[in-house]
Every structure is written in C-alpha cells, then in structure tokens.
Amino acid sequence: MERFRINIPFFQWFPTFASKKGLQNVYTIPSLNVQTSLMKIWHFQNGSSVSSVHPPADDLKLLLKGDTILATPFRKGREGNESVKLDDL
C-alpha cells in the first residue's frame, strides 16, 4: 500500500487478508477469543515450571544449577562496563 501510495479502509482490507490466512467470513464469528485468566505458567526444558500473574508484579526467582536467577519483567539492561554476571540474564 505504501509503494502505490493508496489508502484502503481497514474493514475492506481485513476480510481479504484473513481469507489469505485461511479465515472465512470473519465478520460472522460471534465473539472474540479473549484471555480469561492472568495466571501464566512457564515450562522449562528441565521439566520444572513457574506460575505467576502475567506480567509479574514482582521479580521471579528461578533456581538454575544451584544458583538463583532474578527474572524481572521490565529490565532496563546492565549498566556500566563490568564483566557479565549471572544476574545479567
């Protein structure tokens, strides 16, 4: 659309887009599939799992090979020029 510099109204474009993705008659679907629970369960490759409200309000503490990793949902990144530590994950 940007290449041809034309504007297509969303409610005309969306059915065409949806049909290419395999969805037919998108405006006749009776309701949206919404998230009904804020509880989220993360499963790890080692078989363990952690459950928390998503996004977590507090930090999650994960145990990895005897070390505790602090998982913060909204990390800013590491500050300074010191070497990488386990807490930086």
Secondary structure, DSSP 8 states (H G I E B T S, - for coil): -TTTT----HHHHHHHHHHHTT---GGG--S-------EEEEE-TTS-EEEEESS-SS-EEEEETTEEEEE-TT-----SS----GGG-
